[in-house]
Amino acid sequence: MSLGRERLPLRTKLAYGIGEMGEVVFNGMFNGFIVIFYNQAIGLSNSLIGTAIMLAMIGDAVSDPLVGMISDRWRSRLGRRHPFLFMAPIPLATSLFFIFNPPAALTGGVSGEPNSLWLFIWLTCWTISGRLFVTLYTIPHHALGGELTKDPNERSRLFSLNAIIGYVSGALFALTVWGFFFAGESTLADGSVVPKHLDVSAYPPVILTACGIVLVMIYASSLGTLGRVPYLSSPPENLARMSLGGFYRELMGVFKNPNYAVLLLGFFLLMISIGLSETLGIFIATYYWELKPEQIKWFGLVVIPAVIIGASASPALMRKFDRKPVLLAGLLGIVVLTQLPIDLRLLGLMPVNGSDLLLPLLLANSFLSTLCAAAGAVAMMSMLGDITDENELLVGQRQEGLIYSARAFFAKAANSVGHFLGGIMLDLFVVFPLNAVPGEVSSDVIWRLGLFGGPIMCIAGVMALPFYARHKLTRARHAEILVALNAR
């Protein structure tokens, strides 16, 4: 039975939304700290870190669409999606724990020098595991959001609340990490005094807290939405058995939809820029702007009102202007604002490090770019829900899992490319030193870091704009699709 245009209870929307917290915390730790943890705190080269993340992408190429297709076809008393939601949290939290807890024998705690080969293998294996179980959770979770309601406005509100909860929880977690766990400085064995996030011993309490949040929030979301299972779509009775050939035919079939294809191509390019930004971002904050952890924590706080405003305004803006203009405006804002402070510093137009004006300007810029990102993210997820309806009309089958899985794979693949390129840039072009102390890195290295972390980082994001502009599934066409589906 379909929910049609029934308004979802607020408790269902909240239960669905808190599930985003698990993914946000995992990705926040992995994308935000993996490079600086393994490079500056342990001593593994950025190129090897980027290569480990790229190798995990090979597994994603199979696991992402496969999990989507299996969950589309799954039959159980818990429905299509919930068995996966209950299965994923424990191995996901376990993978996160071991990613940030390599054995002392590999990190140099025993021998004094890190064992680069085995450390690389350790990181690769646990990254593959973590990405697999992120897939096992996030694809069924996003597919569940796509099928909870077919009403476009209700779907926009659902994904708006989901985005708000995800972004705000991520911001509060970042505020806690920087303001509590990483507050102050550490003295290393060689006598150098560094910010705490450059000290391996500061990480265990953070990781245990993150693992606890992953477990609690995903299970709470899964239990909170379990009551909607009787109202959700079921797979058709006459589906052919899955085979390797059928798997790839069905996968390629969704790309025949031109609206879906251009969204994913644009998304792939955008995520390359985001992957670069995540790789270089903590280096930019620590060494380019020379911010202290007690200053970095305010970026988490300023994100909260920006997300609430951007995600809350997105459904109203989509009703007034349609989905594509909101997405394009959000993307343009991200591309321009993300690099703006760095570009101004390269031109000598930003206040010097330590100035009273620097942090407020950076916070204001972060507020505006996050507002754009939140509005665009809600539009993107809503557009994918609309494409699910269009695809059902074209092929006669609802494939939320497959459609959202391809989006998830493109996100992780492009993000991996961004991390890989970021590692290469840091090692070969920026030539960033190991065991660097903020304020003591040469001006040439800092200038190159700004060049790659600003204008070069945003090239792929600019290239995404023409692809998004080719999307043609308008609000009027989607209304026609819903009428046709109801008639069928």
C-alpha positions in Angstrom: 0.0 0.0 0.0 1.3 3.5 -0.8 1.1 6.4 1.4 0.2 8.7 -1.5 -0.3 12.2 -0.3 -0.8 11.4 3.4 1.1 13.7 5.7 3.7 11.8 7.6 3.5 12.0 11.4 6.2 14.3 13.0 7.5 11.3 15.1 8.2 9.4 11.8 10.0 12.3 10.3 12.1 12.8 13.5 12.9 9.0 13.7 13.9 9.0 10.1 16.1 12.1 10.5 18.1 11.0 13.6 19.3 8.1 11.5 21.4 10.6 9.5 23.4 11.3 12.7 25.1 7.9 12.5 26.4 8.5 8.9 27.3 12.1 9.6 29.4 11.2 12.6 31.2 8.4 10.8 31.9 10.6 7.7 32.9 13.5 9.9 35.6 11.5 11.7 36.8 9.7 8.5 36.7 12.6 6.0 37.7 15.3 8.5 40.5 13.6 10.4 41.8 10.6 8.5 44.5 12.4 6.5 45.9 14.6 9.3 45.8 11.7 11.8 47.7 9.3 9.6 50.0 11.9 8.1 50.9 14.4 10.8 50.2 12.3 14.0 51.5 9.0 12.7 53.8 9.7 9.7 52.2 7.9 6.8 52.6 9.7 3.4 49.5 11.5 2.1 49.9 9.6 -1.2 49.5 6.2 0.5 46.5 7.5 2.5 44.8 8.7 -0.7 45.6 5.4 -2.4 44.1 3.4 0.5 40.9 5.4 0.1 40.9 4.9 -3.7 41.3 1.1 -3.3 38.2 1.1 -1.1 36.3 2.7 -4.0 36.8 -0.5 -6.0 34.7 -2.3 -3.4 32.1 0.5 -3.5 31.7 0.0 -7.3 30.2 -3.4 -6.6 28.7 -3.1 -3.1 26.8 0.1 -3.5 24.5 -0.9 -6.4 24.4 -4.5 -5.2 23.0 -3.4 -1.8 20.6 -1.1 -3.5 19.2 -3.9 -5.8 19.1 -6.5 -3.0 17.2 -4.1 -0.7 14.8 -3.3 -3.6 14.0 -7.1 -3.9 14.2 -8.1 -0.2 11.1 -9.7 1.4 10.8 -10.1 5.1 8.4 -9.3 7.9 10.5 -6.2 8.5 10.0 -5.0 5.0 12.7 -4.3 2.3 14.9 -1.8 4.2 14.8 -2.4 7.9 16.8 -5.7 8.0 19.8 -3.8 6.6 19.3 -0.9 9.0 19.5 -3.3 12.0 22.4 -5.3 10.5 24.9 -2.4 9.8 25.6 -0.4 13.1 27.8 -2.8 15.0 30.3 -3.6 12.2 30.2 0.0 11.2 31.2 1.2 14.6 33.8 -1.5 14.9 35.4 -0.4 11.6 35.6 3.2 12.7 37.2 2.2 16.0 40.0 0.2 14.3 40.6 2.8 11.5 41.7 5.2 14.3 43.4 2.6 16.5 46.2 0.9 14.5 48.5 -1.3 16.6 51.5 0.4 18.3 53.8 -1.9 16.4 52.7 -0.3 13.1 52.6 3.3 14.3 56.2 3.4 15.7 55.0 3.2 19.3 57.4 0.2 19.7 60.1 0.6 17.0 60.1 4.4 16.9 59.4 4.5 13.1 56.0 3.7 11.5 55.8 0.6 9.4 54.5 2.3 6.2 53.6 -0.9 4.3 51.6 -2.6 7.1 50.1 0.6 8.2 48.9 1.2 4.7 47.4 -2.3 4.6 45.7 -1.8 7.9 44.2 1.5 6.8 43.1 0.0 3.4 41.4 -3.1 5.0 39.5 -1.2 7.7 38.5 1.6 5.2 37.0 -1.0 2.9 35.2 -2.5 5.8 33.9 0.8 7.0 32.8 1.9 3.6 31.0 -1.4 3.1 28.9 -1.1 6.2 28.2 2.6 5.6 26.7 1.3 2.3 24.7 -1.4 4.1 23.1 1.3 6.2 22.9 4.6 4.1 21.5 3.2 0.9 18.4 1.4 2.5 18.0 4.5 4.8 17.9 7.0 1.9 15.7 4.6 -0.2 13.3 4.4 2.8 13.1 8.2 2.7 12.3 8.1 -1.0 9.3 5.7 -0.4 7.9 7.0 2.8 5.8 9.5 0.7 5.2 10.2 -2.9 3.9 13.7 -2.3 6.6 16.1 -3.6 6.1 18.8 -1.0 6.0 16.2 1.9 9.1 14.6 0.5 10.8 17.9 0.4 9.8 18.5 4.1 11.1 15.1 5.1 14.5 15.5 3.4 14.6 19.1 4.8 14.2 17.9 8.4 16.7 15.0 7.6 19.2 17.5 6.4 18.7 19.8 9.4 19.2 17.0 11.9 22.2 15.6 10.0 24.0 19.0 9.6 23.2 20.2 13.1 24.3 17.0 14.7 27.5 17.1 12.7 28.0 20.7 13.8 27.4 19.9 17.4 29.7 16.9 17.2 32.4 19.0 15.6 31.9 21.7 18.3 32.4 19.0 21.0 35.4 17.5 19.3 37.3 20.8 18.9 36.0 22.5 22.0 36.4 19.6 24.4 38.4 16.6 23.2 41.0 18.6 21.2 41.0 21.8 23.4 44.5 22.9 24.4 47.9 21.6 23.3 50.0 18.5 23.7 53.7 18.0 24.3 55.1 15.2 22.1 58.0 12.9 22.9 60.5 15.1 21.0 59.5 18.1 23.2 57.5 20.0 20.5 54.2 21.5 21.6 51.4 21.0 19.1 47.6 21.3 18.9 46.0 18.2 20.4 44.6 16.9 17.0 48.2 16.3 16.0 48.7 14.0 18.9 47.8 10.3 18.5 47.0 9.9 22.2 44.2 12.5 22.0 42.0 10.4 19.7 40.7 7.3 21.7 38.1 9.3 23.7 36.8 10.9 20.5 36.5 7.6 18.7 34.7 5.8 21.5 32.2 8.7 21.6 31.7 8.6 17.9 31.2 4.8 17.9 28.6 5.2 20.7 26.7 7.8 18.7 26.7 5.6 15.5 25.2 2.7 17.4 22.6 4.6 19.4 21.2 6.8 16.7 21.0 4.2 13.9 19.2 1.7 16.1 16.9 4.5 17.4 16.0 5.5 13.8 15.5 1.9 12.7 13.1 1.2 15.7 11.3 4.5 15.3 10.4 3.9 11.6 9.6 0.2 12.0 5.9 1.0 12.4 5.6 2.3 8.8 6.7 -1.0 7.2 3.1 -2.1 6.5 2.5 1.1 4.5 5.6 0.8 2.3 6.1 -0.6 -1.2 6.8 -4.3 -1.7 8.8 -5.8 -4.5 6.7 -7.2 -7.4 5.9 -11.0 -7.2 7.3 -11.7 -10.7 10.8 -10.3 -10.4 13.4 -12.4 -12.1 16.1 -14.0 -10.0 19.3 -11.8 -9.7 22.2 -12.8 -11.8 25.5 -11.1 -12.6 24.3 -10.1 -16.1 20.9 -9.0 -14.8 22.6 -7.0 -12.1 24.6 -4.9 -14.6 21.6 -4.6 -17.0 19.4 -3.3 -14.3 22.2 -1.0 -13.1 22.7 0.4 -16.6 19.0 0.7 -17.1 18.6 3.5 -14.6 21.3 5.5 -16.4 19.1 5.6 -19.5 17.0 8.2 -17.7 18.8 11.4 -18.9 17.6 13.4 -15.9 19.2 10.9 -13.6 22.4 10.7 -15.7 23.1 14.5 -15.7 22.4 14.7 -11.9 25.0 12.0 -11.2 27.6 13.4 -13.5 27.3 16.8 -11.9 27.3 15.3 -8.5 30.5 13.3 -9.3 32.3 16.5 -10.3 31.0 18.4 -7.2 32.1 15.7 -4.9 35.7 15.7 -6.3 35.9 19.3 -5.1 34.4 18.4 -1.8 36.8 15.5 -1.3 39.7 17.9 -2.0 38.3 20.4 0.4 37.9 17.7 3.2 41.5 16.5 2.6 43.0 20.0 2.6 40.6 21.7 4.9 42.1 20.7 8.2 45.6 21.6 6.8 44.2 25.0 5.8 42.7 25.7 9.2 45.7 24.5 11.1 48.6 25.8 9.0 47.2 28.3 6.5 45.0 30.3 8.9 46.9 29.1 12.0 43.7 28.7 14.0 43.7 27.1 17.4 41.3 24.3 18.3 39.3 26.7 20.6 38.8 28.9 17.5 38.0 26.0 15.1 35.2 24.9 17.4 33.2 28.0 16.5 32.8 26.8 12.9 30.7 23.9 14.2 28.5 26.4 16.1 28.0 28.8 13.2 26.9 25.9 11.0 23.7 25.3 13.1 21.7 28.4 12.2 23.0 28.3 8.6 21.7 24.7 8.2 18.3 25.4 9.9 17.8 28.5 7.7 19.0 26.9 4.4 17.3 23.5 4.8 14.0 25.1 6.1 13.9 27.6 3.3 14.6 25.0 0.6 11.1 23.5 0.4 9.5 26.9 0.2 12.0 28.0 -2.5 11.3 24.9 -4.5 7.6 25.5 -4.4 8.2 29.0 -5.7 11.0 28.4 -8.2 11.1 24.6 -8.7 13.9 22.3 -7.7 16.6 22.9 -10.3 17.0 26.7 -9.7 17.4 26.0 -5.9 20.0 23.4 -6.6 21.9 25.6 -9.1 21.9 28.6 -6.8 23.1 26.4 -3.9 25.9 24.9 -5.9 27.0 28.3 -7.2 27.1 29.7 -3.7 29.3 26.7 -2.5 31.7 27.0 -5.4 32.2 30.8 -5.0 32.2 31.0 -1.2 34.4 28.0 -0.4 37.4 29.4 -2.1 36.7 33.1 -1.5 38.8 33.7 1.7 41.8 31.8 0.3 41.6 33.7 -3.0 41.6 37.0 -1.1 44.5 35.9 1.1 46.5 35.0 -2.1 45.8 38.5 -3.4 46.8 40.0 0.0 43.3 41.2 0.8 42.6 39.2 4.0 43.7 40.2 7.5 46.9 38.6 8.8 46.9 35.5 11.0 46.1 36.4 14.6 44.1 39.5 13.6 40.9 40.1 15.5 39.0 40.4 12.1 40.2 37.1 10.7 38.0 34.6 12.6 34.8 36.6 12.3 35.3 36.9 8.5 36.0 33.2 8.2 32.9 32.4 10.3 30.7 34.7 8.2 31.9 33.0 5.0 31.3 29.5 6.5 27.8 30.6 7.5 26.9 31.6 4.0 28.5 28.6 2.2 26.8 26.2 4.6 23.4 27.9 4.0 23.9 27.3 0.3 25.0 23.7 0.8 22.0 22.9 3.0 19.5 24.3 0.5 21.1 22.5 -2.4 21.3 19.2 -0.5 17.6 19.2 0.2 16.8 20.0 -3.5 19.2 17.2 -4.6 17.6 14.5 -2.4 14.1 15.7 -3.4 15.0 15.5 -7.1 16.2 11.9 -6.7 12.8 11.0 -5.1 11.1 12.5 -8.1 13.3 10.5 -10.5 12.2 7.4 -8.6 8.6 8.1 -9.6 9.6 8.8 -13.2 11.6 5.6 -13.3 8.6 3.6 -11.9 6.5 5.0 -14.8 9.1 4.0 -17.3 10.0 0.5 -16.1 7.1 -0.5 -13.9 9.2 -1.0 -10.8 10.2 1.2 -7.8 14.0 1.1 -7.5 14.7 3.6 -4.7 17.5 1.4 -3.5 19.3 1.2 -6.9 18.8 4.9 -7.6 20.0 6.1 -4.2 22.8 3.6 -4.3 24.2 4.9 -7.6 24.1 8.4 -6.0 25.9 7.1 -2.9 28.6 5.4 -5.1 29.2 8.5 -7.1 29.6 10.5 -3.9 32.1 8.0 -2.4 33.9 7.5 -5.8 34.3 11.2 -6.4 35.2 11.8 -2.7 37.9 9.1 -3.0 39.3 10.8 -6.1 39.4 14.0 -4.2 41.2 12.5 -1.3 43.6 10.7 -3.7 44.3 13.9 -5.6 44.6 15.8 -2.3 47.2 13.4 -1.1 49.2 13.7 -4.3 49.0 17.5 -4.2 50.2 17.6 -0.5 53.2 15.3 -1.2 54.3 16.3 -4.7 53.2 19.9 -5.3 52.7 21.5 -1.9 55.5 19.3 -0.5 54.0 19.5 3.0 56.5 18.3 5.7 55.9 15.6 8.3 55.6 16.6 12.0 54.9 20.2 10.9 54.3 22.8 13.7 51.8 25.6 12.9 53.6 28.9 12.3 56.9 27.2 11.5 56.1 26.0 7.9 57.9 27.9 5.1 56.0 30.6 3.3 56.4 28.9 -0.1 54.7 25.7 1.2 51.9 27.8 2.7 51.4 29.7 -0.6 51.1 26.4 -2.5 48.7 25.0 0.1 46.4 28.1 -0.5 46.6 27.7 -4.3 45.6 24.1 -4.2 43.1 24.5 -1.3 41.4 27.5 -3.0 41.1 28.1 -6.8 42.4 24.7 -8.0 40.1 22.8 -5.5 37.0 24.4 -7.0 37.6 23.6 -10.7 35.6 20.4 -10.6 32.7 22.1 -8.8 32.5 24.8 -11.5 32.5 22.0 -14.2 29.4 20.5 -12.4 27.2 23.5 -13.1 26.5 22.7 -16.8 25.4 19.2 -16.0 23.0 20.2 -13.4 21.6 22.8 -15.8 20.5 20.0 -18.2 18.1 18.4 -15.7 14.5 18.7 -17.2 12.2 17.0 -14.7 10.1 20.0 -13.8 7.4 20.3 -11.1 4.7 20.2 -13.8 6.1 17.1 -15.4 6.4 15.3 -12.1 2.7 16.1 -11.4 1.8 14.4 -14.7 3.9 11.4 -13.7 2.0 11.1 -10.4 -1.4 11.2 -12.2 -0.2 8.5 -14.6 1.0 6.3 -11.7 -2.2 6.7 -9.8 -4.2 5.8 -12.9 -2.1 2.7 -13.4 
